[in-house]
Amino acid sequence: MENMIKKFSAKQIILLSIFSIAIIAGCVALGNYYSQRRVGFKMGNNRLIIHTERQGEILLFSVHKNSLSSNAYIGTVDIAISPNIPADTQVPQDFELPIVYEQIVFSNAKNEVFYIEVPYWRYEYLVLIQAGSEQALRRIKHNVSL
């Protein structure tokens, strides 16, 4: 083992270190990219994952529901999606924020997937979900451009 280490020159060790750092940085960047496009959380004994995906010229939000127990929430779920407009953005006084409102129904199936079409294209969205008495507000980034 010692002979193997002695065979490497200082330049080779430096190049190997730089290559390793680049690989690690690439993995961190990929993980960050995918974590921003997919948001998961628990609500009403269900695990919800919200994901954006592009289907041609259409942006779809998919809501994946996985029941965590036999007493998971079953019933109506209200979802509102709007673009996230930064506070320092100047908008006209008569500007109305476009909001997509959907109502879906969770059944007693263990896994369900719901799709919501969004007619506008932005980088970042706010998603408000209400299931019974529980509410959750999540920010989702979509990095793919048309």
Secondary structure, DSSP 8 states (H G I E B T S, - for coil): -HHHHHHS-HHHHHHHHHHHHHHHHHHHHHHHHHHHHEEEEEETTEEEEEEEEEETTEEEEEEEEEE-STT---EEEEEEEEE---TT----TT-----EEEEEEE-S-SEEEEEEEESS--SEEEEEEEETTEEEEEEEE-----
